[in-house]
Amino acid sequence: MWYVINATDNEGSLERRLSVRARHLARLQELQNQGRLLLAGPYPAVDSNDPGPAGFTGSLIVAEFDSLEDAQSWANADPYVEAGVYAGVSVKPFRKVLP
């Protein structure tokens, strides 16, 4: 089943985000290689593809897992969680309808 992982950044966490970004992306790449990633990306803090020093306010990931518990465990092990980038993470089941 698909699950939405919606995370909110701590204020002022851009430096921490950048310091562990490669590890975060490697985990997403692994999901993509397994055909389990629908989409992933950050929320820019300003209306721009490159928010510069304004940074980001969080992230959205939609990926396939065997269960809600598996999705939550995967989200909890994210480098952004470990580095204190995320203030909070929610995981919910998702039913893709379109496209």
N, C-alpha and C positions, 0 to 999 in steps of 0.2 A: 504494500500500500504506500501511497505517497504521504509525506509529512511535511508540514511547513515549520521551519525553524526561523523564528523572528526574534532578533536580538536588538537590544538598545545599548548604545555605548555610554560609558561614563563620560562626563564632561572632561575635556582636557586630556583625552586618552590617545590622541593622534600619534604621538611618539611611540607609545607602547604598541599600538596597532601596526605601525610600520616596522617595528623591530621583530615582530613574529609573523609578518604577512606571508613570507615564503613558506613557512610551516603550515599555515592556515590554507593557503592555496594548494599545497601538495595533497592535503587530505581531500579537498574538493576534486582535484584532478583524479585521485584514486576512485572516487565515486563515479566520475565521468567515464573513466576507463572501463568501469564495470557496467556502464549503461544505466546507472541508478540516479543520475543528476538531471533534473528537469531544468533548473535555473538557479543562479546564485549571483548575488551582488550586494554592494553597500548602498546605503542611503546618504547621498551627499548632503552636507549641512546647509548648502546654498544651492540655488538653481543653476547648477553648472556640472558638466561631466567631470571637470577637474576643479574640485573645491579648494585646492591649495591649502593654506594654513587653517581654513575654516574646518577642514576635516569632514568627518562623517558622524551620523547620529545613530547608526546601527547597520544591520545586515539582514538579508532575506535569503533563505536557502529552501528550495523545494527538492526533496530527494526521496528515494524509495528505501524503505526499511521493512524488516519482517514484522515489527511490532512498534507500538508507541514507546515501550520501554527501551528497545534498541535505538530508536531515534533519539530519545532523551539521553541515553548513555553516550551516544556519538556526539551530541551537542555539548554535553558536559565536559567532554575530553578535548574540546577545541582549544587550540593555543591562545585564542583571544580570551577565552574564559580564564585559562591559567595565568595569563599576563595581566588580568584585571581590566581589559578593554571593555568588556561587556558588563553593564550594570544589572542586566537581567536577560533571560532567554526563555521564550515560551515555545512549546512544541505541540502541534495540533495535527490530527489526521486531516488529509486533504483529498478531495475527490476531483480529479481533473475531468472537465467536461469539454472545453474547447481550447485551442483548436484540436 
